[in-house]
């Protein structure tokens, strides 16, 4: 982990929120093997199957404890993942792009096209509330991610952010698509077509930051990566003085360099040091590299917002008849055909119970977000699940897998399925602006930025 300044060309006025960076980008010939599917859209068994069948998948570098299948500390898992990253680097799967740039990143799949701009954003914007979350994070997950980031100095999964799109930014993206040859053009294993264009024209970034000035950015994916970035940033500030004994490097830089890979822009020894126990954050144009994080910014009007469905098993002994009776006391429960399982609107739930599908409409309607109502009025009192984030009784299923997957898992593993209608992007923004937190797994943006397309070495 180095404490070098951001890549040359990143300096600008203090309102700039997106900067170019020196990247390593997956090679065209490796892209379809390396770039991994969206992690959260897969269950543990599906991820394990990919790990067994696809040795070059970047998922080997992003494994969680559940994927490994045996007990490891966060530090041990970080080393295991680091070895997978080093293997890909030594095989030549990534190409160094030393000139600072931003990248237009287009994903087309599942009936949706979205275009984002990949660069780095200052973590100070998150600390000061300009980057706004809508989910609660957990210290254990942040610790796991921060261990890997601290060990490798590699950011590889862009934090997804959205902003209110403008006609000028849309025109910028159109001009790049129509006027440049893509650096990458491939289709991933999930049939999502991806293209990447490298942009070094300062005018592009100037117009982008002008239109973003005064706007808030909203987290669509990567709340825990942001939290881990803050952890590492503060750690680096505390370690700057100690790192001078190693010529300005932290151990991770030495590991990567001695194994045959030199990240773009390896620094010289830092000038000066930092004193005091608490981290200090300099002005935006003087930030250390560890004070910024890899991000992909998408206009809100190009995003597709989905939802996570639930397979729920009771925390105490009960049967299907008792659950059905409880639901009928709360609202109408009408049988529907398999093809009509998805709810037609917010405030209506698809329910899979006793191998039959129903539409459940609460009496009096739903106030607030459907997932929150479901937790307060059904999961807690009927299923005995008071904290859905600290239980094994709730299985979250991406809407990309559909209601068919909900029914299959209920048939194979038991439980009751709840299919939800997605919230709107405007609702998510309103919750974030109010500094409130949405219920866990309330949103799922798809297609989302993939891991293994870009690497940023700090």
Secondary structure as GFF3:
##gff-version 3
##sequence-region A 1 458
A	DSSP	beta_strand	21	26	.	.	.	ID=ss1
A	DSSP	alpha_helix	31	34	.	.	.	ID=ss2
A	DSSP	three_ten_helix	39	41	.	.	.	ID=ss3
A	DSSP	alpha_helix	44	53	.	.	.	ID=ss4
A	DSSP	three_ten_helix	58	61	.	.	.	ID=ss5
A	DSSP	alpha_helix	65	68	.	.	.	ID=ss6
A	DSSP	alpha_helix	74	90	.	.	.	ID=ss7
A	DSSP	beta_strand	94	109	.	.	.	ID=ss8
A	DSSP	beta_strand	112	122	.	.	.	ID=ss9
A	DSSP	alpha_helix	123	127	.	.	.	ID=ss10
A	DSSP	beta_strand	131	132	.	.	.	ID=ss11
A	DSSP	alpha_helix	139	152	.	.	.	ID=ss12
A	DSSP	beta_strand	154	155	.	.	.	ID=ss13
A	DSSP	beta_strand	159	163	.	.	.	ID=ss14
A	DSSP	alpha_helix	167	179	.	.	.	ID=ss15
A	DSSP	beta_strand	184	187	.	.	.	ID=ss16
A	DSSP	beta_strand	193	199	.	.	.	ID=ss17
A	DSSP	alpha_helix	202	212	.	.	.	ID=ss18
A	DSSP	beta_strand	217	221	.	.	.	ID=ss19
A	DSSP	alpha_helix	223	243	.	.	.	ID=ss20
A	DSSP	three_ten_helix	244	246	.	.	.	ID=ss21
A	DSSP	alpha_helix	251	258	.	.	.	ID=ss22
A	DSSP	three_ten_helix	284	286	.	.	.	ID=ss23
A	DSSP	three_ten_helix	289	291	.	.	.	ID=ss24
A	DSSP	beta_strand	292	299	.	.	.	ID=ss25
A	DSSP	three_ten_helix	300	302	.	.	.	ID=ss26
A	DSSP	beta_strand	305	306	.	.	.	ID=ss27
A	DSSP	beta_strand	308	312	.	.	.	ID=ss28
A	DSSP	alpha_helix	320	330	.	.	.	ID=ss29
A	DSSP	beta_strand	331	336	.	.	.	ID=ss30
A	DSSP	three_ten_helix	338	340	.	.	.	ID=ss31
A	DSSP	beta_strand	348	353	.	.	.	ID=ss32
A	DSSP	beta_strand	356	362	.	.	.	ID=ss33
A	DSSP	alpha_helix	370	374	.	.	.	ID=ss34
A	DSSP	pi_helix	375	379	.	.	.	ID=ss35
A	DSSP	three_ten_helix	388	390	.	.	.	ID=ss36
A	DSSP	beta_strand	394	398	.	.	.	ID=ss37
A	DSSP	alpha_helix	402	413	.	.	.	ID=ss38
A	DSSP	beta_strand	416	419	.	.	.	ID=ss39
A	DSSP	alpha_helix	425	433	.	.	.	ID=ss40
A	DSSP	beta_strand	444	445	.	.	.	ID=ss41
A	DSSP	beta_strand	454	457	.	.	.	ID=ss42
###
